[in-house]
Amino acid sequence: MLRPTQIAIPTLVRVKDGALDRVGIYLGRSRHRKAAVVLSRGIVSSLPQRLARSLQDNSIETVAWTEVQENDVETATRAFIDLPVDVSAVIGMGGGKALDVAKYIAFLGRFPYYAVPTSLSNDGFCSSRSSLTIRGSRRSLPAAQPFGVVIDTAVCRDAPRILTLSGIGDLVAKFTAIWDWKLSFHATGELVDDFSAILSDGSVHAYLSHPALDLEGIRLLATALLLNGIAMEICGSSRPASGSEHLISHTLDSLSKRPRLHGLQVGVASYLMSLLQQENTEIIAALFEATGFWKVIEADPFLRAEWMQAISMAPSVRPGYYTVLSTRNVLPEVDQLLQHDARLRRCFQD
């Protein structure tokens, strides 16, 4: 069931070279004068220094500075409890773990939240969910939708390339996710939010217009991932961005001896699911070729047995979540594809 359209979307969005050095200006314009900063431990030292200088130069007081290594709910809750009472905004800076903790803290305190990702490995920086661990198990919990999203394109361009390729893998999942969503409508009557689907699909095609890792490509990728997060917020569901390919990745996270970056798993799973869906395969393959995605996977192949097990278990991850995996026993087809599809064959080993 779709909920009535009543959404929170970012008020401030800056996606440009040098945006990191203007975070203090952005907070000052909204009169957020006392900020709590949550950042990834081990981040390149010049980046926190630039953030601190920007805040100081614009008379924004940093009342808390927390470095995050693990994204467990205990860490997030403890950081919230330790906050001074006069916090007026929370800034999350770095990778996914820090942003997940920061937006959960903002959710607990009902503080305005500024997302400052330093890489584009997935679309989570603009979603109202936090992926946190509780007693060792990953859970998706309600969190704050960003009041502001500040993406420095030069910073993200200079991040490790594998992180950007992970973001590209997460982006192409919108093809297979929307196909699964429409399949569910025809099979179960699950309603499709048309605007969310169009927004998500359109964001992918925007990046396809310039599938590069230069400043313009990073700007398009960042904008596309941001719009995917908003698409999920609009319909109150992960359907515009997550389908059978994400079920496979989530299962791999729990059973693999060495889980890979979310977007790398999702990207390969999206290509595989597109073959089962018989749609968008060549578009995905061409994008992976243009950006070097295939080469990264081929350099460190997945284990075929783990993927077969994950695909067999994936439909049970979310009971009632209808996808192409729900239509039939796909394992014989998958087994043949992993062995005989020229692209997949190079991505897997025994």
C-alpha positions, -999 to +999 in steps of 0.1 A: +000+000+000+013+034-009+011+062+017-003+096+009+024+119-005+038+139+024+076+139+022+107+156+036+133+165+010+166+184+013+162+221+015+199+228+006+216+209-022+251+218-033+270+195-058+301+213-070+338+216-068+349+233-036+316+228-018+333+213+013+350+247+020+315+264+021+298+242+046+301+269+073+285+294+049+256+270+043+250+264+081+252+302+088+226+311+062+201+288+080+213+301+114+226+268+126+253+281+149+263+251+170+271+219+151+279+183+162+302+167+136+303+129+130+330+117+106+346+085+094+377+075+114+408+074+092+395+099+066+421+118+047+432+144+073+429+174+050+392+169+047+382+173+083+407+202+085+389+219+057+355+213+073+367+226+107+382+257+090+350+265+072+329+262+103+354+284+123+356+310+096+318+314+096+315+315+135+299+280+137+308+265+170+317+228+169+301+214+202+310+178+195+334+160+172+329+122+170+349+098+148+331+066+138+346+033+129+316+010+135+280+017+127+263-001+156+233+014+173+251+015+206+277+039+192+250+061+177+229+062+209+259+069+231+270+097+209+234+112+210+233+110+248+267+128+251+256+157+229+253+191+246+217+204+249+223+234+226+231+216+194+214+232+165+226+208+136+244+175+130+269+172+102+278+137+089+310+136+069+328+107+052+316+072+042+284+053+048+290+043+084+296+078+096+266+091+077+244+063+090+254+072+126+250+109+120+215+108+106+204+084+133+216+109+159+198+137+141+167+115+140+168+109+178+173+146+186+151+160+158+181+181+146+186+194+111+211+170+094+237+179+068+251+151+047+287+156+035+297+124+017+333+122+006+327+093-018+297+080-038+296+043-031+258+041-028+226+061-026+223+060+012+235+095+018+201+109+009+178+083+024+157+085+056+170+051+068+202+042+087+219+008+083+231+000+118+240-032+135+222-045+166+239-074+184+258-082+152+229-081+128+224-053+103+191-035+106+175-007+086+162+019+111+143+052+107+166+082+104+167+119+094+163+129+058+190+154+052+182+191+056+212+198+035+233+177+011+268+190+003+288+171-022+323+184-032+327+169-067+365+172-066+367+153-033+345+125-046+364+124-078+397+119-059+382+092-036+394+056-043+380+046-077+365+014-063+341+034-042+328+054-072+324+021-092+304+008-062+281+038-066+277+030-103+268-006-094+242+007-070+228+031-096+222+005-123+201-015-098+173+010-105+167-007-139+161-041-124+144-028-092+117-009-112+112-039-135+106-060-104+083-034-089+061-034-121+062-072-121+049-073-086+020-050-096+009-074-123+014-105-101+002-092-067-015-059-073+012-040-054+008-004-064+036+015-083+042+051-074+047+064-110+065+096-101+091+077-079+097+052-107+101+079-133+125+099-111+146+069-104+147+057-140+155+092-152+184+097-128+201+066-143+197+079-179+212+113-168+244+096-158+244+075-190+246+108-210+282+112-196+294+079-180+327+092-168+347+097-136+356+133-142+341+163-125+310+163-147+305+126-144+308+128-107+283+156-106+258+135-126+264+104-105+260+123-073+228+139-085+214+106-097+221+088-064+206+118-045+174+116-066+172+078-059+171+086-022+144+111-027+124+086-049+124+062-020+112+090+004+084+100-020+068+065-020+078+054+015+095+023+001+128+011-012+111-002-043+124+025-067+160+016-059+160-020-046+147-053-060+160-088-066+196-076-070+195-061-035+180-093-020+210-112-033+235-086-020+219-086+015+221-124+016+258-123+005+265-099+034+253-126+058+268-157+043+299-147+024+333-153+039+344-120+025+315-096+016+325-070-009+313-034-012+276-032-015+275-016-049+300-041-064+277-070-053+246-051-064+261-042-098+269-077-108+236-090-094+218-063-115+235-075-146+226-111-138+189-102-130+186-082-162+194-114-181+165-132-162+143-102-169+154-100-205+157-062-204+184-035-200+213-060-201+233-043-229+228-009-213+242-021-180+271-040-197+281-010-218+282+013-187+303-012-168+327-014-198+329+024-201+337+030-164+360+000-158+336-017-135+341-051-151+379-049-147+376-043-110+354-074-105+376-096-128+406-087-107+390-101-076+363-126-087+334-137-066+329-173-054+303-190-076+291-214-048+284-184-025+263-167-052+243-198-059+236-202-022+227-165-019+203-166-048+186-197-035+181-179-001+173-144-014+135-147-018+132-155+019+150-123+030+118-103+026+088-125+025+061-111+002+086-089-016+078-101-052+106-100-077+118-121-107+132-145-081+096-152-070+084-163-105+102-196-107+132-217-096+159-196-113+188-216-101+193-238-132+192-206-154+217-188-131+240-218-131+241-218-169+246-180-170+275-180-146+292-207-167+284-195-202+278-157-202+312-143-213+310-113-190+299-132-159+323-161-165+352-137-158+336-124-126+334-157-108+357-185-097+352-219-081 
